[in-house]
């Protein structure tokens, strides 16, 4: 869970535009990693690079998108780089 809440695993405490429970990152049984907007007020975005062109992908409220290495997750005004370990 990403959010401002004390229960969030990834806490963003210095951004008032992040919801208490903003988004969830989870891996499915096939090893694919997804991010799901948790009904946030200000939305969840993915910044993805395709060659030299960057694009922003908006998640619908409650919607999910696959995360790829090199993506960045944007919640509120905070950008979180995504790397897979």
Protein Blocks (a to p, Z undefined) as FASTA:
>chain_A
ZZjbfklmbdcfkbckbcfblbccdddfkopacdddehianopaddddehjaccddddde
hiacdddehiacdehjbccddddZZ
